[in-house]
Amino acid sequence: MTITYEQARDRVRAELEPTWRTGTFSIDDRTIVENDKMYVFEVGAREYLKDRDPAFEIVGGVVVVYKNDGRVDSLPSVQVALDQSLQRRPNPEPVFI
């Protein structure tokens, strides 16, 4: 069963938001990043993602959701940055403003 982008975004929120402790939990979904295996999400504090306040910057892995089973995971940012199979496109219905 392949999940949709919206289902994947909802899984990220459901798994990470309840225990979020750095600023206001947010997912910047203005761009959809994906390949055949996974969706990639930019997750962080709204104070950093929207307002660019460096006090709220989080360093670490990148949140991904695997399409085949909906599993939420984290991959090293370098691995994601170098993955040439990832495609980027504007999200026609972003929630992040």
Secondary structure, DSSP 8 states (H G I E B T S, - for coil): ----HHHHHHHHHHHHGGG--SSSEEEEEEEEEE-SSEEEEEEEEHHHHTT--GGG---S-EEEEETTT--EEEE-HHHHHT-TT-EEEE-SS----
